[in-house]
Amino acid sequence: MNLDDELQAALRRQPPREDLAPKVLARLRALPPASPKRPWSLAPGPWRLRTALAVVVIFAAFGLFRYQRVQHQRARTAAQQLVAALHLASSELAAVRAKVVRAP
């Protein structure tokens, strides 16, 4: 016999023993009932709440920082515009005053 024949004989399908099914069923009945398990991503846990809370706090802090930065920039722009308007008004008033002082 050669190696191929030996492998075919060893791997040939054989019918199961008569007592296989009752043994398997008896072992299954002896096991404690399995509790239904949820996937880890759906399992409730304090870490999920903490993670969500941390994300919310980080986004809120970033949003507040951004809002304050924008407000500060707007205030700086408004102050620059006010100074420019006051210079313009001052020069206009100086021109009018000069005309009033020169008028006889």
DSSP file (Angstrom, degrees, kcal/mol; ACC not computed):
  #  RESIDUE AA STRUCTURE BP1 BP2  ACC     N-H-->O    O-->H-N    N-H-->O    O-->H-N    TCO  KAPPA ALPHA  PHI   PSI    X-CA   Y-CA   Z-CA
    1    1 A M              0   0    0      0, 0.0     2,-0.1     0, 0.0     0, 0.0   0.000 360.0 360.0 360.0 139.3    0.0    0.0    0.0
    2    2 A N     >  -     0   0    0      1,-0.1     4,-1.9     0, 0.0     5,-0.2  -0.442 360.0 -97.8 -98.2 178.1    1.2    3.4   -0.8
    3    3 A L  H  > S+     0   0    0      1,-0.2     4,-2.5     2,-0.2     5,-0.2   0.868 119.5  54.7 -64.9 -39.0    0.8    6.6    1.2
    4    4 A D  H  > S+     0   0    0      1,-0.2     4,-2.5     2,-0.2    -1,-0.2   0.917 108.6  48.6 -62.4 -43.0   -2.1    7.9   -0.8
    5    5 A D  H  > S+     0   0    0      1,-0.2     4,-2.2     2,-0.2    -1,-0.2   0.897 111.1  50.6 -64.8 -38.9   -4.1    4.7   -0.2
    6    6 A E  H  X S+     0   0    0     -4,-1.9     4,-2.4     2,-0.2    -2,-0.2   0.915 111.3  48.2 -64.9 -42.1   -3.4    4.9    3.5
    7    7 A L  H  X S+     0   0    0     -4,-2.5     4,-2.3     2,-0.2    -2,-0.2   0.917 111.4  49.9 -65.0 -42.3   -4.5    8.5    3.7
    8    8 A Q  H  X S+     0   0    0     -4,-2.5     4,-0.5     1,-0.2    -1,-0.2   0.899 112.4  47.8 -63.0 -39.6   -7.7    7.8    1.8
    9    9 A A  H  < S+     0   0    0     -4,-2.2     3,-0.5     1,-0.2    -1,-0.2   0.893 113.7  47.0 -67.9 -39.3   -8.5    4.8    4.1
   10   10 A A  H  < S+     0   0    0     -4,-2.4    -2,-0.2     1,-0.2    -1,-0.2   0.843 117.6  42.1 -71.3 -32.5   -7.8    6.9    7.2
   11   11 A L  H  < S+     0   0    0     -4,-2.3    -1,-0.2    -5,-0.2    -2,-0.2   0.381  84.3 124.7 -97.2   4.2   -9.9    9.8    6.0
   12   12 A R  S  < S-     0   0    0     -4,-0.5     2,-0.1    -3,-0.5    -3,-0.0  -0.379  72.5-101.1 -64.9 141.3  -12.7    7.8    4.6
   13   13 A R        -     0   0    0     -2,-0.1    -1,-0.1     1,-0.0    -2,-0.1  -0.412  42.1-170.0 -67.1 133.8  -16.1    8.7    6.0
   14   14 A Q        -     0   0    0     -2,-0.1    -1,-0.0    -3,-0.1     0, 0.0  -0.958  26.9-107.4-125.3 144.7  -17.3    6.4    8.7
   15   15 A P        -     0   0    0      0, 0.0     3,-0.1     0, 0.0     0, 0.0  -0.406  43.1-105.6 -68.0 146.5  -20.7    6.3   10.4
   16   16 A P        -     0   0    0      0, 0.0     5,-0.0     0, 0.0     2,-0.0  -0.261  41.6 -90.9 -69.4 160.8  -20.9    7.6   14.0
   17   17 A R    >   -     0   0    0      1,-0.1     3,-1.2     2,-0.0     4,-0.4  -0.308  34.2-115.7 -67.9 157.0  -21.2    5.2   16.9
   18   18 A E  T 3  S+     0   0    0      1,-0.2     3,-0.3     2,-0.1    -1,-0.1   0.842 112.9  48.8 -63.7 -35.5  -24.7    4.4   18.0
   19   19 A D  T 3> S+     0   0    0      1,-0.2     4,-1.7     2,-0.1    -1,-0.2   0.342  84.4  94.8 -91.0   8.1  -24.2    6.0   21.5
   20   20 A L  H <> S+     0   0    0     -3,-1.2     4,-2.4     2,-0.2     5,-0.2   0.954  83.5  46.8 -65.9 -51.2  -22.8    9.3   20.2
   21   21 A A  H  > S+     0   0    0     -4,-0.4     4,-2.6    -3,-0.3     5,-0.2   0.926 112.9  47.8 -61.8 -47.6  -26.0   11.3   20.1
   22   22 A P  H  > S+     0   0    0      0, 0.0     4,-2.2     0, 0.0    -1,-0.2   0.886 112.6  50.4 -61.7 -36.0  -27.2   10.3   23.6
   23   23 A K  H  X S+     0   0    0     -4,-1.7     4,-2.2     2,-0.2    -2,-0.2   0.931 112.0  46.6 -65.5 -44.8  -23.8   11.0   25.1
   24   24 A V  H  X S+     0   0    0     -4,-2.4     4,-2.2     1,-0.2    -1,-0.2   0.925 113.7  48.2 -63.6 -44.7  -23.6   14.5   23.5
   25   25 A L  H  X S+     0   0    0     -4,-2.6     4,-2.2     1,-0.2    -1,-0.2   0.882 110.4  52.0 -64.5 -37.9  -27.2   15.3   24.6
   26   26 A A  H  X S+     0   0    0     -4,-2.2     4,-1.5    -5,-0.2    -1,-0.2   0.902 110.1  48.5 -65.2 -40.5  -26.5   14.1   28.1
   27   27 A R  H  X S+     0   0    0     -4,-2.2     4,-0.9     1,-0.2    -2,-0.2   0.884 110.5  51.6 -66.7 -37.6  -23.4   16.3   28.3
   28   28 A L  H  < S+     0   0    0     -4,-2.2     3,-0.5     1,-0.2    -2,-0.2   0.895 109.1  50.0 -65.6 -39.2  -25.3   19.3   27.0
   29   29 A R  H  < S+     0   0    0     -4,-2.2    -1,-0.2     1,-0.2    -2,-0.2   0.818 106.5  56.9 -68.1 -29.3  -28.1   18.8   29.6
   30   30 A A  H  < S+     0   0    0     -4,-1.5    -1,-0.2    -5,-0.2    -2,-0.2   0.729  89.5  91.1 -75.1 -21.7  -25.4   18.6   32.4
   31   31 A L  S  < S-     0   0    0     -4,-0.9     3,-0.1    -3,-0.5    -3,-0.0  -0.434  88.1-106.8 -72.8 147.9  -24.0   22.0   31.5
   32   32 A P        -     0   0    0      0, 0.0     2,-0.1     0, 0.0    -1,-0.1  -0.436  47.7 -90.4 -69.0 150.5  -25.4   25.1   33.3
   33   33 A P        -     0   0    0      0, 0.0     2,-0.3     0, 0.0    -4,-0.0  -0.385  43.0-121.8 -65.0 136.7  -27.7   27.2   31.1
   34   34 A A        -     0   0    0     -2,-0.1     3,-0.0    -3,-0.1    -3,-0.0  -0.594  19.5-129.9 -80.3 135.7  -25.7   29.9   29.3
   35   35 A S        -     0   0    0     -2,-0.3     2,-0.3     1,-0.1    -1,-0.0  -0.635  32.9-101.4 -82.3 143.5  -26.8   33.5   29.9
   36   36 A P        -     0   0    0      0, 0.0     2,-0.4     0, 0.0    -1,-0.1  -0.470  40.7-150.4 -66.6 128.7  -27.3   35.5   26.8
   37   37 A K        -     0   0    0     -2,-0.3     3,-0.1     6,-0.0    -3,-0.0  -0.820   0.7-142.1-104.8 139.8  -24.3   37.7   26.2
   38   38 A R        -     0   0    0     -2,-0.4     5,-0.1     1,-0.1     0, 0.0  -0.652  34.8 -93.1 -92.0 153.3  -24.4   41.1   24.5
   39   39 A P    >>  -     0   0    0      0, 0.0     3,-1.4     0, 0.0     4,-1.0  -0.324  38.2-113.5 -60.4 151.6  -21.7   42.2   22.3
   40   40 A W  T 34 S+     0   0    0      1,-0.3     3,-0.3     2,-0.2    -2,-0.0   0.805 114.8  60.0 -61.2 -28.8  -19.0   44.2   24.1
   41   41 A S  T 34 S+     0   0    0      1,-0.2    -1,-0.3     3,-0.0    -3,-0.0   0.756 111.2  39.8 -72.7 -21.7  -19.9   47.4   22.2
   42   42 A L  T <4 S+     0   0    0     -3,-1.4    -1,-0.2     2,-0.1    -2,-0.2   0.513  88.2 113.7-101.4  -6.2  -23.5   47.2   23.5
   43   43 A A  S  < S-     0   0    0     -4,-1.0     2,-0.1    -3,-0.3     5,-0.1  -0.450  70.1-122.0 -69.0 132.0  -22.7   46.2   27.0
   44   44 A P        +     0   0    0      0, 0.0    -1,-0.1     0, 0.0    -2,-0.1  -0.440  46.1 152.1 -70.9 148.2  -23.6   48.8   29.6
   45   45 A G    >>  -     0   0    0     -2,-0.1     4,-1.2     1,-0.1     3,-0.8  -0.953  56.4-113.3-171.1 153.4  -20.7   50.0   31.7
   46   46 A P  H 3> S+     0   0    0      0, 0.0     4,-2.6     0, 0.0     5,-0.2   0.793 111.8  65.1 -65.3 -25.8  -19.4   53.0   33.6
   47   47 A W  H 3> S+     0   0    0      1,-0.2     4,-2.4     2,-0.2     5,-0.2   0.846  98.5  53.3 -66.8 -31.4  -16.6   53.4   31.1
   48   48 A R  H <> S+     0   0    0     -3,-0.8     4,-2.5     2,-0.2    -1,-0.2   0.927 111.3  45.2 -68.1 -43.1  -19.0   54.2   28.3
   49   49 A L  H  X S+     0   0    0     -4,-1.2     4,-2.6     2,-0.2    -2,-0.2   0.916 114.4  48.9 -65.4 -42.6  -20.7   56.9   30.3
   50   50 A R  H  X S+     0   0    0     -4,-2.6     4,-2.6     2,-0.2    -2,-0.2   0.908 112.0  48.9 -64.0 -41.1  -17.3   58.3   31.4
   51   51 A T  H  X S+     0   0    0     -4,-2.4     4,-2.4     2,-0.2    -2,-0.2   0.931 112.7  47.1 -64.5 -45.1  -16.0   58.3   27.9
   52   52 A A  H  X S+     0   0    0     -4,-2.5     4,-2.3     1,-0.2    -2,-0.2   0.910 113.1  49.4 -62.9 -41.6  -19.1   60.0   26.5
   53   53 A L  H  X S+     0   0    0     -4,-2.6     4,-2.6     1,-0.2    -2,-0.2   0.901 110.2  50.7 -64.8 -40.8  -18.9   62.6   29.3
   54   54 A A  H  X S+     0   0    0     -4,-2.6     4,-2.5     2,-0.2    -2,-0.2   0.906 110.4  49.5 -63.6 -41.3  -15.2   63.2   28.7
   55   55 A V  H  X S+     0   0    0     -4,-2.4     4,-2.5     2,-0.2    -2,-0.2   0.916 111.7  48.8 -63.6 -42.6  -15.9   63.8   25.0
   56   56 A V  H  X S+     0   0    0     -4,-2.3     4,-2.6     1,-0.2    -2,-0.2   0.920 112.2  48.4 -63.6 -43.5  -18.8   66.2   25.8
   57   57 A V  H  X S+     0   0    0     -4,-2.6     4,-2.7     2,-0.2     5,-0.2   0.909 111.9  49.4 -64.3 -41.7  -16.6   68.1   28.2
   58   58 A I  H  X S+     0   0    0     -4,-2.5     4,-2.6     2,-0.2    -2,-0.2   0.934 113.5  45.5 -63.8 -45.5  -13.7   68.3   25.7
   59   59 A F  H  X S+     0   0    0     -4,-2.5     4,-2.7     2,-0.2    -2,-0.2   0.895 113.4  50.2 -65.6 -38.5  -16.0   69.6   22.9
   60   60 A A  H  X S+     0   0    0     -4,-2.6     4,-2.6    -5,-0.2    -2,-0.2   0.917 111.7  47.9 -65.1 -42.5  -17.7   72.1   25.3
   61   61 A A  H  X S+     0   0    0     -4,-2.7     4,-2.6     2,-0.2    -2,-0.2   0.921 113.2  47.8 -63.9 -43.5  -14.3   73.4   26.4
   62   62 A F  H  X S+     0   0    0     -4,-2.6     4,-2.6    -5,-0.2    -2,-0.2   0.919 112.7  49.2 -62.9 -42.6  -13.1   73.7   22.8
   63   63 A G  H  X S+     0   0    0     -4,-2.7     4,-2.5     2,-0.2    -2,-0.2   0.902 112.0  48.1 -63.3 -41.4  -16.3   75.4   21.8
   64   64 A L  H  X S+     0   0    0     -4,-2.6     4,-2.6     2,-0.2     5,-0.2   0.918 111.9  49.5 -65.3 -43.4  -16.1   77.9   24.7
   65   65 A F  H  X S+     0   0    0     -4,-2.6     4,-2.2     1,-0.2    -2,-0.2   0.924 113.0  46.9 -60.1 -45.0  -12.4   78.6   23.9
   66   66 A R  H  X S+     0   0    0     -4,-2.6     4,-2.4     2,-0.2    -2,-0.2   0.908 111.8  50.8 -64.5 -42.1  -13.3   79.2   20.3
   67   67 A Y  H  X S+     0   0    0     -4,-2.5     4,-2.6     1,-0.2    -2,-0.2   0.921 111.2  47.9 -62.1 -44.9  -16.3   81.4   21.2
   68   68 A Q  H  X S+     0   0    0     -4,-2.6     4,-2.5     1,-0.2    -1,-0.2   0.888 111.0  51.5 -64.8 -37.9  -14.1   83.5   23.5
   69   69 A R  H  X S+     0   0    0     -4,-2.2     4,-2.2    -5,-0.2    -2,-0.2   0.915 111.5  46.5 -64.6 -42.6  -11.4   83.9   20.9
   70   70 A V  H  X S+     0   0    0     -4,-2.4     4,-2.5     2,-0.2    -2,-0.2   0.915 113.0  49.5 -65.6 -42.8  -14.0   85.1   18.3
   71   71 A Q  H  X S+     0   0    0     -4,-2.6     4,-2.4     2,-0.2    -2,-0.2   0.902 110.8  50.2 -63.5 -40.4  -15.5   87.5   20.7
   72   72 A H  H  X S+     0   0    0     -4,-2.5     4,-2.4     2,-0.2    -1,-0.2   0.912 111.0  48.9 -63.8 -42.2  -12.1   88.9   21.6
   73   73 A Q  H  X S+     0   0    0     -4,-2.2     4,-2.4     2,-0.2    -2,-0.2   0.907 111.4  49.6 -64.3 -41.3  -11.2   89.3   18.0
   74   74 A R  H  X S+     0   0    0     -4,-2.5     4,-2.6     2,-0.2    -2,-0.2   0.901 111.0  49.7 -64.0 -40.3  -14.6   91.1   17.3
   75   75 A A  H  X S+     0   0    0     -4,-2.4     4,-2.4     2,-0.2    -2,-0.2   0.904 110.8  49.6 -65.1 -40.6  -14.0   93.4   20.3
   76   76 A R  H  X S+     0   0    0     -4,-2.4     4,-2.2     2,-0.2    -2,-0.2   0.914 112.2  47.8 -64.3 -42.1  -10.5   94.2   19.1
   77   77 A T  H  X S+     0   0    0     -4,-2.4     4,-2.4     2,-0.2    -2,-0.2   0.911 111.7  50.1 -64.1 -42.4  -11.8   95.0   15.6
   78   78 A A  H  X S+     0   0    0     -4,-2.6     4,-2.3     1,-0.2    -2,-0.2   0.896 110.0  50.8 -63.7 -39.7  -14.6   97.2   17.1
   79   79 A A  H  X S+     0   0    0     -4,-2.4     4,-2.4     2,-0.2    -1,-0.2   0.908 110.4  49.2 -64.8 -41.4  -12.0   99.1   19.2
   80   80 A Q  H  X S+     0   0    0     -4,-2.2     4,-2.3     1,-0.2    -2,-0.2   0.906 111.9  48.6 -63.8 -41.1   -9.9   99.7   16.1
   81   81 A Q  H  X S+     0   0    0     -4,-2.4     4,-2.5     2,-0.2    -2,-0.2   0.885 110.7  51.4 -65.9 -37.8  -12.9  100.9   14.1
   82   82 A L  H  X S+     0   0    0     -4,-2.3     4,-2.6     2,-0.2    -2,-0.2   0.921 109.9  48.6 -64.8 -43.8  -13.9  103.2   17.0
   83   83 A V  H  X S+     0   0    0     -4,-2.4     4,-2.3     2,-0.2    -2,-0.2   0.916 112.4  48.9 -62.2 -42.6  -10.4  104.7   17.2
   84   84 A A  H  X S+     0   0    0     -4,-2.3     4,-2.2     1,-0.2    -2,-0.2   0.907 112.0  48.8 -63.5 -41.3  -10.4  105.3   13.4
   85   85 A A  H  X S+     0   0    0     -4,-2.5     4,-2.8     2,-0.2    -2,-0.2   0.892 111.0  50.1 -65.8 -39.5  -13.9  106.9   13.6
   86   86 A L  H  X S+     0   0    0     -4,-2.6     4,-2.7     2,-0.2    -2,-0.2   0.892 110.3  49.8 -67.1 -38.8  -12.7  109.1   16.5
   87   87 A H  H  X S+     0   0    0     -4,-2.3     4,-2.5     2,-0.2    -2,-0.2   0.923 112.7  47.7 -62.9 -42.9   -9.7  110.2   14.5
   88   88 A L  H  X S+     0   0    0     -4,-2.2     4,-2.3     2,-0.2    -2,-0.2   0.932 113.9  46.3 -63.2 -46.2  -11.9  111.0   11.5
   89   89 A A  H  X S+     0   0    0     -4,-2.8     4,-2.7     1,-0.2    -2,-0.2   0.894 111.9  52.3 -64.0 -38.8  -14.3  112.9   13.7
   90   90 A S  H  X S+     0   0    0     -4,-2.7     4,-2.3     2,-0.2    -2,-0.2   0.916 110.6  46.5 -63.9 -43.1  -11.5  114.8   15.3
   91   91 A S  H  X S+     0   0    0     -4,-2.5     4,-2.0     2,-0.2    -1,-0.2   0.890 113.3  49.3 -67.9 -37.5  -10.0  115.8   12.0
   92   92 A E  H  X S+     0   0    0     -4,-2.3     4,-2.4     2,-0.2    -2,-0.2   0.922 112.5  47.6 -65.2 -43.5  -13.4  116.9   10.7
   93   93 A L  H  X S+     0   0    0     -4,-2.7     4,-2.8     1,-0.2    -2,-0.2   0.874 110.1  52.8 -65.4 -36.5  -14.0  118.9   13.9
   94   94 A A  H  X S+     0   0    0     -4,-2.3     4,-2.3     2,-0.2    -1,-0.2   0.898 109.8  48.8 -65.0 -39.1  -10.5  120.5   13.6
   95   95 A A  H  X S+     0   0    0     -4,-2.0     4,-1.8     2,-0.2    -2,-0.2   0.918 113.5  46.0 -66.8 -42.4  -11.3  121.5   10.1
   96   96 A V  H  X S+     0   0    0     -4,-2.4     4,-2.4     2,-0.2    -2,-0.2   0.905 112.5  51.1 -65.9 -40.9  -14.6  123.0   11.1
   97   97 A R  H  X S+     0   0    0     -4,-2.8     4,-2.8     1,-0.2     5,-0.2   0.906 108.1  52.2 -63.3 -40.6  -13.1  124.8   14.1
   98   98 A A  H  X S+     0   0    0     -4,-2.3     4,-2.0     1,-0.2    -1,-0.2   0.898 110.6  48.1 -63.1 -38.9  -10.4  126.3   11.9
   99   99 A K  H  X S+     0   0    0     -4,-1.8     4,-1.4     2,-0.2    -1,-0.2   0.897 112.9  48.4 -67.0 -39.3  -13.0  127.6    9.5
  100  100 A V  H  < S+     0   0    0     -4,-2.4    -2,-0.2     1,-0.2    -1,-0.2   0.906 111.9  48.5 -68.3 -40.7  -15.0  129.1   12.4
  101  101 A V  H  < S+     0   0    0     -4,-2.8    -1,-0.2     1,-0.2    -2,-0.2   0.881 114.0  46.5 -67.8 -37.8  -11.9  130.7   13.9
  102  102 A R  H  < S+     0   0    0     -4,-2.0    -1,-0.2    -5,-0.2    -2,-0.2   0.724  89.2 101.7 -75.9 -22.9  -10.9  132.2   10.6
  103  103 A A     <        0   0    0     -4,-1.4    -4,-0.0    -5,-0.2    -3,-0.0  -0.414 360.0 360.0 -67.9 136.2  -14.4  133.5    9.8
  104  104 A P              0   0    0      0, 0.0    -1,-0.1     0, 0.0    -4,-0.1   0.487 360.0 360.0 -76.7 360.0  -14.7  137.3   10.4
